[in-house]
Amino acid sequence: MPNKLPTIVIVGRPNVGKSTLFNRITGQRRAIVGDEPGITRDRLHGATSYEGRRFELIDTGGIVVNDNEYIPSQILKQAKVALETAHHVVFLVDGRSEITSSDRELAAMLRKLGKPITLAVNKADTGAKESLVHDFYSLGIKDIFPISAEHGLGIDEFVNHITEGIPEEPPELPERGIKVAIIGRPNAGKSTLLNALTGEERAIVSPIAGTTRDSIDETVERDGTKFIFIDTAGIRRKGKTKLMAEKLSVVMARRNIRMADVVVVVMDASEGVLGLDATIAGYAHEGGRSVILCVNKWDLISTGKKKEFEENVRYHLKFLDYAPVVFLSAKVGTGVHKLFGLIKECYESATKRVTTGELNRFVETLDFDERKILYMTQASVRPPSFVLFTDKAGPLYFSNERYLTNQLRKRFGFVGTPIELKIRGRARKKDRPALK
């Protein structure tokens, strides 16, 4: 029987953001989030990891210690079961409201457990009121972290703290493997590429355009990494998809794009870059997926034209300037092996996390005149998403957004993945929470 994971339990009174924090740390949407207090009643478990430290996170219902009504008393009973075996307890309070008697009663109950406790002051992105700071310390909990569960502010430092003492394990790719969708217009050579990657005649290959109707999965293990390739039906323009089966295949192809970790866009070198190629590649970009541009049938092109062709690709697919371009011949097999390493690199880039400390040191090196970036944090992955707290509201100028994105890639190596920037312009410097 495998060893049981250490548990971290989130507790707090109703509607302070426990489920939002649970979703943020686990990277899932398992806990229902809403403005109505008391939505979560049972314990909710989620296995996750941080920097190689694997643990189980438990979200409990909103606790009111001395409420004898049936449902509140059952919630407290469920929470106590989780707290008995907890490795660490997270006590969550609302940084925008006064400390209540329920908060104080719950703090007193938690201190009696003799467990490590961290006080997380949520919704700190709006600026915790200075008058409440002493109230937080009055709860008798030494370790206090201001965070925003909704926007990801302070989450890295906070999770690093609560997972201290949990042994680190070597980083692993997901057991299911890296899921790769192969997309492109009909007869671009997608099925031939799948066969070349798997070394099998798994997909039907035919010179007749549109042979593949269903998506085909094939798993390949290479150098200890599992790849799951999906060959999707060729995507046609909407006006050309009159048959129901073809319309359905387009729907399924777009669904596979959403489910993939990395998308390989296959283009036919003998036909050049067409408008439909841009449309299809746009589906992957819009889905926030890592993208590799694959120029197939390169054996049909005379040598010495690679630079010219790549410039043409970049011109027509400007929105995919982050996507690497690979030239290969699936039929002959030349260049196919390069895809495996590139897919893995793109996957690792899309799932990379940068600590808030590293990001703020990065901000100090920027030549950025449009506005002052007060601080910066990473909110999520796949794609990497960053929140910038600035002294002005409104979006960045396009040129400055491009500059910032390029500098992030240069500093942290985000290969093949789009990067999202979100601006929070209402924060003032005096409202900035002190990150530990």
Helices and strands as residue ranges (DSSP letters): E 7-11, H 18-26, E 44-50, E 53-59, H 70-84, E 88-94, H 101-111, E 117-122, G 124-126, H 130-137, E 143-146, H 155-162, E 178-184, H 190-198, E 216-222, E 225-231, G 238-240, H 244-259, E 262-268, H 275-286, E 290-296, G 298-300, H 306-316, G 318-320, E 325-327, H 338-350, H 356-364, E 373-380, E 385-390, H 398-412, E 420-424, G 429-431
